[in-house]
Amino acid sequence: LLAAARERLATTDETAVSLRELAQHVGVSVNASYRHFANKEALLTQVAADGFLELRQHMLARLQSQPRADATQRLRLAGEAYIEFAQNAPGLFRLMFSQKGRFESNEAFRAASGAAFGVLVELAAELRGEPVHAPGVMKLAIGAWSLVHGLAMLLIDQQLPLTQSDEIEALAVFVTHTLIEGLGVQASGKVRS
């Protein structure tokens, strides 16, 4: 059911997802689907939580692909991975960030979304040379997230005149580089106070 929902989200948004249709698609009775999910919202909550786990893994895989990257390069790599994830799964990405608080009562969703954001917090701490709970670290993480999330949404909503992957990648590099320059990153990779 989860895989079928993801498949459906690849071509449409959540309004077109029906638990009844998904059950028929995977060859189980509608009643059988209710043994796993109380309703469509419960299914979508799990799909969104799984999406955050995948986003986290996507960012980590990008970081692991360049183990010698410095702190600024690592933040850029994570930003590029975030944008790429959104472009590869726009329906899922929109679902993950739909309606503030919608899925927050679900512990698995909170843990998964927190783990994904935690990647940015750790990178911000690395860049600032401070512990993850330092106030400046959270500001940097939120700023970086806001920037790449905004660009990701503009791209998946086709609000920018870019269609080629090399153009999009160049813009992602430019945006993250601009963020880092704007923070006044020293050559050492640490943010100036």
N, C-alpha and C positions, 0 to 999 in steps of 0.2 A: 504493500500500500504506500509506504514511504517512497519507494523508487518510482512508482507510478505517479505519485503527486509531483515529485521532482521533474519527471518527464513532461508532465502537463505544464508545469511552471516554465519550462524551457521555451514554450511557444505562446504562452498567454499569462494572464495574471491570476491571482487567487480567486477572483469571482467566478472563474470558469471551472474551478475545482469542486467536484461533488463526490462525497463519500460513496454514494450509490454507484456512480459511474466508475470510480476507481475500483470498487469491489468487483464490478462486472468485468472490468479490464483485466484484472489479475485472476479472475475465475473463482472467486469466493462469493458466498452469499453476503448480502448486506448485513444480516445479523452477525455473521462471523467477523465482519470488520468492526462491529461495535464491541466485540470482546477485547479488542486492542485499543480502540479509541472511542471515548464516550460520544464524540461528535466531530464534525469537521474542524472546529476550532482546536480541539486537542491534537488532531493530526497535523494541522498547520503549525501549531506550537512546536511539535517535535521536529518538523521539517525546518523551521526557522532555527531551532537550537542546533540541529545537525549542520545547517549552513554556517553558523558561527564557528563550529569546530573545523569545518572545511576551510573557512577563511583563515583561521589561525594556522592550520597546517600549510596552506598555500603561502602565507607570509614567511613561515619558518623555513619552508623548503627553499624559497628564494634566498633567504639569508644564508642557509647552509650551502647554497650553490657557489657562494663567494666567501669562503671562510677567512680570507685575509683582508676583507673590507674593513675600513675604519668606521667610526661611529656615524659620521655624516653619510657615508656611502650606505651603511646599513639602514639608516632611516629612509634614504631615497629608495633602496631596494624594497623595503616593506611597503612604501607608498605605491610604487609601481605594481607590486603584487596585488595590493588592495584594489587598484583601478582595474587591473586585468581580471580579477575575480568578478567584479561587478559586470564587466563587459561580457564575460563568458556565461554568466547566469543572472541576467537582469531581473527575471521574474522572482527568483529566489532572493536576490539582493533587496528588491523592494519589499518582499514579505518580511525579511529579517528586520527591517527598519520601519515597519508599518505601525501606525497609531501608537504613540507614546504610552507605555504602560500596559499595552494589550497583552503581552505574554509574561510580564514581570512577576506574576504570582507563581509561575512555574519555576521550580528550583533548577531543573536541568537547563532551561533557557537562560536563567540568570548566570549560572556557572559558565555556560558556553560563551555567552556574550562577554562576560567579564574576562574569560581566558583570552579571547581575541583582542580585546582592548588592552589586556595585560602585555601583549607583545609590544604595543606602542609605548606603554608606560616604561617598560624595561629599556627600550631603545632611548627614550627621553632621559632616563636616569643615566644611561651610559654616556650619552652626549653631554649632559650637564656635569657628569662626575659627582653625582649626588645620590643619596638613597631614594628608592622608589616612592617613599612617602613624603619627600620634600615638596613644599608648595610649588616651586618653580618647575618641578618635574611634571606635575599634573597639568599645569598651564601649557607646557610645551606639548605634552601628549594630546591634550584637547585641541590645541591649535593645529597640530599636524593632522589629526584626525579630521577636523573640520575642513581643512584644505583639500585633502585627498577625497573625502566623502563628497564634497561639493563638486569637484571635478568629475568624480565617478558618476554622480547623478546627472550632470550636464551631458556627459557622453552617452549614457544609456537612454536618456530622454531625447537624444539627437538634437540637442540645443546648440551644438557647436558644428561648424562646417568641416569636420574632420571625419574621414572614413578610412584612411590608410593606417595600418598598425604602426608603421614607422613614424607617422605624424603624431599619433596619439602617444607613443612612447616618448618622443621628443618633448611633447608638451608636459607629460608626467615628470620627466627629468627636470625640465625648466621650472615647473611649479615647486617641486620639492627643493631644488637648488635655491630658488628665490626665498623660500621659507627659511632655509638654513642661513643664507646670507643675511636676511632680515633679522635673524636672531643674533647676529654678530659672532658667528662661530670663529674661534681662533684656529690657527694652523694646527694646534694640538688636538683639535676636535672638540674642545670644551667650549661651552657657551660663556661669553663674557658676562660678568655680573652687572 
